[in-house]
Amino acid sequence: MGGFIDVHCRMCGYEQTDLGYGHGKKHWPQLVLFHCVNCRTIGSQWVHEGESPSCAHCYHEPVDVLDAAGPTLDCPRCDEPLILERREADWE
């Protein structure tokens, strides 16, 4: 019901690994991917229904929620397309 994603940028070397996304047997809470414009990172954060996520790195609010199933993500540092490696996983 979820998975992990690793992101890597060939241009600037930005990298994040083991970013979780998805939800458990119930729809809430969800683990969402986010992009923080304040510290220029991508991360994941648990979010409950009706809540807005904050950055897990610098605690900045709000952050942009990303589509983990989308075909591409852009690097938060240089805006070039990231290399995505998705892994399906069962976690709760």
A tleap script that builds the chain and sets N, CA, C and O, in Angstrom:
source leaprc.protein.ff14SB
mol = sequence {
  NMET GLY GLY PHE ILE ASP VAL HIE CYS ARG
  MET CYS GLY TYR GLU GLN THR ASP LEU GLY
  TYR GLY HIE GLY LYS LYS HIE TRP PRO GLN
  LEU VAL LEU PHE HIE CYS VAL ASN CYS ARG
  THR ILE GLY SER GLN TRP VAL HIE GLU GLY
  GLU SER PRO SER CYS ALA HIE CYS TYR HIE
  GLU PRO VAL ASP VAL LEU ASP ALA ALA GLY
  PRO THR LEU ASP CYS PRO ARG CYS ASP GLU
  PRO LEU ILE LEU GLU ARG ARG GLU ALA ASP
  TRP CGLU
}
set mol.1.N position { 0.817 -1.192 0.000 }
set mol.1.CA position { 0.000 0.000 0.000 }
set mol.1.C position { 0.861 1.257 0.000 }
set mol.1.O position { 0.378 2.383 0.112 }
set mol.2.N position { 2.106 1.016 -0.126 }
set mol.2.CA position { 3.029 2.134 -0.181 }
set mol.2.C position { 4.314 1.694 -0.820 }
set mol.2.O position { 4.423 0.592 -1.358 }
set mol.3.N position { 5.264 2.555 -0.754 }
set mol.3.CA position { 6.538 2.218 -1.343 }
set mol.3.C position { 7.614 3.182 -0.898 }
set mol.3.O position { 7.404 4.050 -0.051 }
set mol.4.N position { 8.741 2.999 -1.485 }
set mol.4.CA position { 9.868 3.882 -1.230 }
set mol.4.C position { 10.370 4.399 -2.558 }
set mol.4.O position { 10.218 3.748 -3.592 }
set mol.5.N position { 10.963 5.565 -2.522 }
set mol.5.CA position { 11.519 6.163 -3.725 }
set mol.5.C position { 12.885 6.752 -3.380 }
set mol.5.O position { 13.065 7.361 -2.325 }
set mol.6.N position { 13.823 6.563 -4.268 }
set mol.6.CA position { 15.134 7.207 -4.180 }
set mol.6.C position { 15.210 8.197 -5.325 }
set mol.6.O position { 14.770 7.898 -6.435 }
set mol.7.N position { 15.764 9.375 -5.068 }
set mol.7.CA position { 15.910 10.384 -6.120 }
set mol.7.C position { 17.376 10.797 -6.210 }
set mol.7.O position { 18.078 10.899 -5.204 }
set mol.8.N position { 17.817 11.032 -7.448 }
set mol.8.CA position { 19.196 11.440 -7.675 }
set mol.8.C position { 19.232 12.379 -8.872 }
set mol.8.O position { 18.566 12.137 -9.879 }
set mol.9.N position { 20.012 13.453 -8.759 }
set mol.9.CA position { 20.170 14.419 -9.840 }
set mol.9.C position { 21.559 14.255 -10.459 }
set mol.9.O position { 22.574 14.346 -9.769 }
set mol.10.N position { 21.585 14.013 -11.764 }
set mol.10.CA position { 22.864 13.883 -12.477 }
set mol.10.C position { 23.588 15.218 -12.597 }
set mol.10.O position { 24.817 15.258 -12.652 }
set mol.11.N position { 22.831 16.306 -12.636 }
set mol.11.CA position { 23.432 17.622 -12.859 }
set mol.11.C position { 24.172 18.144 -11.624 }
set mol.11.O position { 25.336 18.531 -11.718 }
set mol.12.N position { 23.503 18.157 -10.470 }
set mol.12.CA position { 24.107 18.783 -9.288 }
set mol.12.C position { 24.481 17.793 -8.184 }
set mol.12.O position { 25.130 18.172 -7.209 }
set mol.13.N position { 24.076 16.520 -8.330 }
set mol.13.CA position { 24.428 15.505 -7.342 }
set mol.13.C position { 23.467 15.400 -6.167 }
set mol.13.O position { 23.722 14.628 -5.243 }
set mol.14.N position { 22.353 16.164 -6.173 }
set mol.14.CA position { 21.373 16.074 -5.084 }
set mol.14.C position { 20.857 14.639 -4.999 }
set mol.14.O position { 20.633 13.988 -6.019 }
set mol.15.N position { 20.671 14.154 -3.761 }
set mol.15.CA position { 20.233 12.782 -3.565 }
set mol.15.C position { 19.442 12.646 -2.268 }
set mol.15.O position { 19.817 13.210 -1.240 }
set mol.16.N position { 18.352 11.896 -2.324 }
set mol.16.CA position { 17.589 11.494 -1.149 }
set mol.16.C position { 17.203 10.039 -1.363 }
set mol.16.O position { 16.806 9.652 -2.462 }
set mol.17.N position { 17.318 9.239 -0.321 }
set mol.17.CA position { 16.993 7.819 -0.447 }
set mol.17.C position { 15.964 7.413 0.596 }
set mol.17.O position { 15.791 8.069 1.623 }
set mol.18.N position { 15.295 6.325 0.304 }
set mol.18.CA position { 14.316 5.717 1.219 }
set mol.18.C position { 13.207 6.674 1.632 }
set mol.18.O position { 12.821 6.710 2.801 }
set mol.19.N position { 12.694 7.447 0.685 }
set mol.19.CA position { 11.554 8.322 0.958 }
set mol.19.C position { 10.284 7.490 0.855 }
set mol.19.O position { 9.981 6.953 -0.210 }
set mol.20.N position { 9.543 7.378 1.945 }
set mol.20.CA position { 8.324 6.579 1.961 }
set mol.20.C position { 7.135 7.357 1.442 }
set mol.20.O position { 7.079 8.582 1.554 }
set mol.21.N position { 6.171 6.624 0.864 }
set mol.21.CA position { 4.915 7.234 0.427 }
set mol.21.C position { 3.810 6.185 0.477 }
set mol.21.O position { 4.076 4.985 0.412 }
set mol.22.N position { 2.579 6.646 0.591 }
set mol.22.CA position { 1.422 5.760 0.597 }
set mol.22.C position { 0.689 5.801 1.925 }
set mol.22.O position { 0.836 6.740 2.708 }
set mol.23.N position { -0.105 4.764 2.163 }
set mol.23.CA position { -0.879 4.683 3.400 }
set mol.23.C position { -1.045 3.227 3.787 }
set mol.23.O position { -0.772 2.320 3.000 }
set mol.24.N position { -1.492 3.024 4.996 }
set mol.24.CA position { -1.714 1.672 5.499 }
set mol.24.C position { -3.060 1.131 5.055 }
set mol.24.O position { -3.576 1.526 4.010 }
set mol.25.N position { -3.624 0.239 5.832 }
set mol.25.CA position { -4.918 -0.354 5.491 }
set mol.25.C position { -6.025 0.688 5.489 }
set mol.25.O position { -6.982 0.582 4.722 }
set mol.26.N position { -5.901 1.677 6.331 }
set mol.26.CA position { -6.831 2.803 6.327 }
set mol.26.C position { -6.237 3.907 5.460 }
set mol.26.O position { -5.022 3.986 5.281 }
set mol.27.N position { -7.108 4.755 4.927 }
set mol.27.CA position { -6.634 5.803 4.016 }
set mol.27.C position { -5.830 6.894 4.731 }
set mol.27.O position { -4.963 7.526 4.127 }
set mol.28.N position { -6.118 7.111 6.011 }
set mol.28.CA position { -5.398 8.137 6.785 }
set mol.28.C position { -4.751 7.496 7.983 }
set mol.28.O position { -5.332 6.555 8.525 }
set mol.29.N position { -3.615 7.919 8.434 }
set mol.29.CA position { -2.768 8.960 7.859 }
set mol.29.C position { -2.060 8.452 6.599 }
set mol.29.O position { -1.996 7.252 6.332 }
set mol.30.N position { -1.530 9.414 5.835 }
set mol.30.CA position { -0.792 9.108 4.620 }
set mol.30.C position { 0.638 9.611 4.752 }
set mol.30.O position { 0.898 10.622 5.404 }
set mol.31.N position { 1.537 8.907 4.139 }
set mol.31.CA position { 2.925 9.339 4.049 }
set mol.31.C position { 3.079 9.974 2.673 }
set mol.31.O position { 2.992 9.290 1.653 }
set mol.32.N position { 3.310 11.291 2.649 }
set mol.32.CA position { 3.355 12.028 1.382 }
set mol.32.C position { 4.767 12.539 1.109 }
set mol.32.O position { 5.530 12.833 2.029 }
set mol.33.N position { 5.092 12.637 -0.174 }
set mol.33.CA position { 6.338 13.273 -0.594 }
set mol.33.C position { 6.099 14.768 -0.670 }
set mol.33.O position { 5.015 15.208 -1.053 }
set mol.34.N position { 7.097 15.545 -0.310 }
set mol.34.CA position { 6.955 16.996 -0.380 }
set mol.34.C position { 8.226 17.635 -0.925 }
set mol.34.O position { 9.306 17.045 -0.902 }
set mol.35.N position { 8.061 18.851 -1.414 }
set mol.35.CA position { 9.176 19.704 -1.850 }
set mol.35.C position { 9.111 20.970 -1.012 }
set mol.35.O position { 8.088 21.655 -0.999 }
set mol.36.N position { 10.193 21.284 -0.314 }
set mol.36.CA position { 10.263 22.500 0.501 }
set mol.36.C position { 11.072 23.550 -0.255 }
set mol.36.O position { 12.244 23.339 -0.565 }
set mol.37.N position { 10.435 24.684 -0.548 }
set mol.37.CA position { 11.135 25.759 -1.254 }
set mol.37.C position { 12.072 26.508 -0.317 }
set mol.37.O position { 12.998 27.178 -0.774 }
set mol.38.N position { 11.842 26.403 0.991 }
set mol.38.CA position { 12.675 27.103 1.962 }
set mol.38.C position { 14.080 26.500 2.048 }
set mol.38.O position { 15.070 27.222 1.933 }
set mol.39.N position { 14.172 25.187 2.249 }
set mol.39.CA position { 15.489 24.549 2.367 }
set mol.39.C position { 15.872 23.758 1.119 }
set mol.39.O position { 16.923 23.119 1.077 }
set mol.40.N position { 15.008 23.807 0.101 }
set mol.40.CA position { 15.273 23.186 -1.204 }
set mol.40.C position { 15.591 21.707 -1.083 }
set mol.40.O position { 16.635 21.232 -1.530 }
set mol.41.N position { 14.645 20.982 -0.456 }
set mol.41.CA position { 14.779 19.535 -0.300 }
set mol.41.C position { 13.494 18.833 -0.720 }
set mol.41.O position { 12.443 19.456 -0.872 }
set mol.42.N position { 13.606 17.538 -0.900 }
set mol.42.CA position { 12.455 16.656 -1.071 }
set mol.42.C position { 12.486 15.705 0.110 }
set mol.42.O position { 13.547 15.211 0.489 }
set mol.43.N position { 11.326 15.449 0.690 }
set mol.43.CA position { 11.253 14.557 1.839 }
set mol.43.C position { 9.907 13.880 1.901 }
set mol.43.O position { 9.093 14.021 0.989 }
set mol.44.N position { 9.667 13.148 2.968 }
set mol.44.CA position { 8.364 12.523 3.187 }
set mol.44.C position { 7.926 12.790 4.624 }
set mol.44.O position { 8.748 12.917 5.531 }
set mol.45.N position { 6.622 12.869 4.802 }
set mol.45.CA position { 6.056 13.257 6.095 }
set mol.45.C position { 4.689 12.606 6.255 }
set mol.45.O position { 3.916 12.526 5.300 }
set mol.46.N position { 4.392 12.139 7.469 }
set mol.46.CA position { 3.043 11.630 7.769 }
set mol.46.C position { 2.077 12.789 7.870 }
set mol.46.O position { 2.386 13.807 8.490 }
set mol.47.N position { 0.901 12.642 7.263 }
set mol.47.CA position { -0.129 13.679 7.275 }
set mol.47.C position { -1.460 13.028 7.627 }
set mol.47.O position { -1.819 11.990 7.072 }
set mol.48.N position { -2.181 13.637 8.542 }
set mol.48.CA position { -3.522 13.186 8.906 }
set mol.48.C position { -4.547 13.967 8.103 }
set mol.48.O position { -4.250 15.046 7.589 }
set mol.49.N position { -5.740 13.430 7.994 }
set mol.49.CA position { -6.803 14.067 7.223 }
set mol.49.C position { -7.021 15.508 7.677 }
set mol.49.O position { -7.151 15.781 8.870 }
set mol.50.N position { -7.060 16.418 6.717 }
set mol.50.CA position { -7.286 17.827 7.009 }
set mol.50.C position { -6.049 18.607 7.396 }
set mol.50.O position { -6.121 19.825 7.556 }
set mol.51.N position { -4.915 17.943 7.553 }
set mol.51.CA position { -3.676 18.624 7.919 }
set mol.51.C position { -2.881 19.010 6.679 }
set mol.51.O position { -3.008 18.392 5.623 }
set mol.52.N position { -2.070 20.030 6.826 }
set mol.52.CA position { -1.101 20.411 5.805 }
set mol.52.C position { 0.275 19.994 6.314 }
set mol.52.O position { 0.618 20.263 7.465 }
set mol.53.N position { 1.060 19.343 5.468 }
set mol.53.CA position { 2.380 18.914 5.934 }
set mol.53.C position { 3.345 20.080 6.069 }
set mol.53.O position { 3.222 21.096 5.385 }
set mol.54.N position { 4.301 19.912 6.959 }
set mol.54.CA position { 5.403 20.863 7.081 }
set mol.54.C position { 6.683 20.124 6.716 }
set mol.54.O position { 6.695 18.895 6.637 }
set mol.55.N position { 7.740 20.858 6.498 }
set mol.55.CA position { 9.013 20.259 6.110 }
set mol.55.C position { 9.599 19.482 7.287 }
set mol.55.O position { 9.682 19.993 8.404 }
set mol.56.N position { 9.996 18.257 7.026 }
set mol.56.CA position { 10.607 17.425 8.073 }
set mol.56.C position { 12.046 17.835 8.349 }
set mol.56.O position { 12.637 17.393 9.334 }
set mol.57.N position { 12.618 18.680 7.485 }
set mol.57.CA position { 14.003 19.111 7.647 }
set mol.57.C position { 14.110 20.451 8.380 }
set mol.57.O position { 14.880 20.585 9.330 }
set mol.58.N position { 13.318 21.459 7.922 }
set mol.58.CA position { 13.431 22.804 8.512 }
set mol.58.C position { 12.135 23.269 9.171 }
set mol.58.O position { 12.087 24.367 9.727 }
set mol.59.N position { 11.081 22.449 9.116 }
set mol.59.CA position { 9.771 22.727 9.730 }
set mol.59.C position { 9.022 23.888 9.075 }
set mol.59.O position { 8.074 24.414 9.658 }
set mol.60.N position { 9.433 24.292 7.877 }
set mol.60.CA position { 8.763 25.355 7.134 }
set mol.60.C position { 7.372 24.886 6.700 }
set mol.60.O position { 7.189 23.736 6.300 }
set mol.61.N position { 6.407 25.783 6.785 }
set mol.61.CA position { 5.049 25.520 6.304 }
set mol.61.C position { 4.677 26.611 5.327 }
set mol.61.O position { 5.141 27.738 5.495 }
set mol.62.N position { 3.891 26.354 4.345 }
set mol.62.CA position { 3.524 25.035 3.839 }
set mol.62.C position { 4.585 24.525 2.883 }
set mol.62.O position { 5.506 25.250 2.505 }
set mol.63.N position { 4.440 23.261 2.497 }
set mol.63.CA position { 5.321 22.659 1.505 }
set mol.63.C position { 4.457 22.195 0.332 }
set mol.63.O position { 3.241 22.057 0.469 }
set mol.64.N position { 5.077 21.958 -0.802 }
set mol.64.CA position { 4.367 21.458 -1.972 }
set mol.64.C position { 4.325 19.941 -1.912 }
set mol.64.O position { 5.370 19.293 -1.854 }
set mol.65.N position { 3.124 19.368 -1.926 }
set mol.65.CA position { 2.971 17.917 -1.923 }
set mol.65.C position { 3.196 17.420 -3.351 }
set mol.65.O position { 2.651 17.978 -4.304 }
set mol.66.N position { 4.000 16.373 -3.489 }
set mol.66.CA position { 4.353 15.824 -4.791 }
set mol.66.C position { 3.590 14.533 -5.060 }
set mol.66.O position { 3.206 13.825 -4.129 }
set mol.67.N position { 3.377 14.233 -6.319 }
set mol.67.CA position { 2.722 12.996 -6.728 }
set mol.67.C position { 3.775 11.900 -6.834 }
set mol.67.O position { 4.564 11.890 -7.779 }
set mol.68.N position { 3.795 10.984 -5.879 }
set mol.68.CA position { 4.801 9.918 -5.863 }
set mol.68.C position { 4.648 8.978 -7.046 }
set mol.68.O position { 5.607 8.312 -7.435 }
set mol.69.N position { 3.446 8.916 -7.627 }
set mol.69.CA position { 3.213 8.032 -8.767 }
set mol.69.C position { 3.460 8.747 -10.093 }
set mol.69.O position { 3.365 8.132 -11.155 }
set mol.70.N position { 3.772 10.028 -10.041 }
set mol.70.CA position { 3.990 10.791 -11.262 }
set mol.70.C position { 5.216 10.311 -12.020 }
set mol.70.O position { 6.095 9.664 -11.452 }
set mol.71.N position { 5.269 10.635 -13.322 }
set mol.71.CA position { 6.376 10.137 -14.144 }
set mol.71.C position { 7.718 10.814 -13.865 }
set mol.71.O position { 8.769 10.201 -14.055 }
set mol.72.N position { 7.694 12.070 -13.416 }
set mol.72.CA position { 8.949 12.781 -13.174 }
set mol.72.C position { 8.827 13.691 -11.962 }
set mol.72.O position { 7.731 14.091 -11.567 }
set mol.73.N position { 9.963 14.003 -11.389 }
set mol.73.CA position { 10.093 15.030 -10.358 }
set mol.73.C position { 11.294 15.873 -10.748 }
set mol.73.O position { 12.254 15.366 -11.328 }
set mol.74.N position { 11.241 17.162 -10.430 }
set mol.74.CA position { 12.365 18.045 -10.711 }
set mol.74.C position { 13.223 18.218 -9.471 }
set mol.74.O position { 12.724 18.192 -8.345 }
set mol.75.N position { 14.511 18.393 -9.688 }
set mol.75.CA position { 15.455 18.595 -8.600 }
set mol.75.C position { 15.117 19.886 -7.855 }
set mol.75.O position { 14.891 20.919 -8.486 }
set mol.76.N position { 15.079 19.839 -6.524 }
set mol.76.CA position { 14.777 21.046 -5.759 }
set mol.76.C position { 15.916 22.062 -5.760 }
set mol.76.O position { 15.718 23.211 -5.364 }
set mol.77.N position { 17.089 21.658 -6.192 }
set mol.77.CA position { 18.248 22.555 -6.189 }
set mol.77.C position { 18.493 23.201 -7.554 }
set mol.77.O position { 18.756 24.402 -7.629 }
set mol.78.N position { 18.409 22.406 -8.647 }
set mol.78.CA position { 18.764 22.948 -9.961 }
set mol.78.C position { 17.623 22.857 -10.979 }
set mol.78.O position { 17.795 23.291 -12.118 }
set mol.79.N position { 16.474 22.311 -10.606 }
set mol.79.CA position { 15.283 22.193 -11.454 }
set mol.79.C position { 15.424 21.249 -12.651 }
set mol.79.O position { 14.570 21.251 -13.538 }
set mol.80.N position { 16.475 20.453 -12.686 }
set mol.80.CA position { 16.609 19.446 -13.742 }
set mol.80.C position { 15.819 18.200 -13.338 }
set mol.80.O position { 15.574 17.990 -12.150 }
set mol.81.N position { 15.414 17.368 -14.312 }
set mol.81.CA position { 14.688 16.132 -13.968 }
set mol.81.C position { 15.538 15.198 -13.108 }
set mol.81.O position { 16.733 15.024 -13.348 }
set mol.82.N position { 14.902 14.607 -12.109 }
set mol.82.CA position { 15.573 13.658 -11.225 }
set mol.82.C position { 15.477 12.244 -11.773 }
set mol.82.O position { 14.528 11.908 -12.482 }
set mol.83.N position { 16.457 11.423 -11.446 }
set mol.83.CA position { 16.384 9.991 -11.707 }
set mol.83.C position { 15.604 9.385 -10.544 }
set mol.83.O position { 15.962 9.585 -9.383 }
set mol.84.N position { 14.535 8.643 -10.853 }
set mol.84.CA position { 13.668 8.063 -9.830 }
set mol.84.C position { 13.837 6.554 -9.799 }
set mol.84.O position { 13.861 5.895 -10.838 }
set mol.85.N position { 13.952 6.023 -8.599 }
set mol.85.CA position { 13.971 4.574 -8.419 }
set mol.85.C position { 12.905 4.241 -7.386 }
set mol.85.O position { 13.051 4.547 -6.202 }
set mol.86.N position { 11.827 3.606 -7.850 }
set mol.86.CA position { 10.716 3.264 -6.959 }
set mol.86.C position { 10.811 1.803 -6.546 }
set mol.86.O position { 11.192 0.939 -7.336 }
set mol.87.N position { 10.454 1.547 -5.282 }
set mol.87.CA position { 10.394 0.189 -4.766 }
set mol.87.C position { 9.051 0.011 -4.055 }
set mol.87.O position { 8.729 0.762 -3.134 }
set mol.88.N position { 8.277 -0.976 -4.480 }
set mol.88.CA position { 7.039 -1.283 -3.785 }
set mol.88.C position { 7.393 -1.920 -2.451 }
set mol.88.O position { 8.384 -2.642 -2.343 }
set mol.89.N position { 6.581 -1.651 -1.437 }
set mol.89.CA position { 6.861 -2.182 -0.113 }
set mol.89.C position { 5.563 -2.323 0.672 }
set mol.89.O position { 4.588 -1.615 0.422 }
set mol.90.N position { 5.572 -3.228 1.601 }
set mol.90.CA position { 4.489 -3.355 2.561 }
set mol.90.C position { 5.018 -2.868 3.890 }
set mol.90.O position { 5.918 -3.480 4.466 }
set mol.91.N position { 4.478 -1.795 4.373 }
set mol.91.CA position { 4.912 -1.228 5.639 }
set mol.91.C position { 3.701 -0.639 6.335 }
set mol.91.O position { 2.715 -0.288 5.688 }
set mol.92.N position { 3.772 -0.533 7.636 }
set mol.92.CA position { 2.749 0.136 8.424 }
set mol.92.C position { 3.341 0.566 9.727 }
set mol.92.O position { 2.647 1.156 10.555 }
savepdb mol mol.pdb
quit
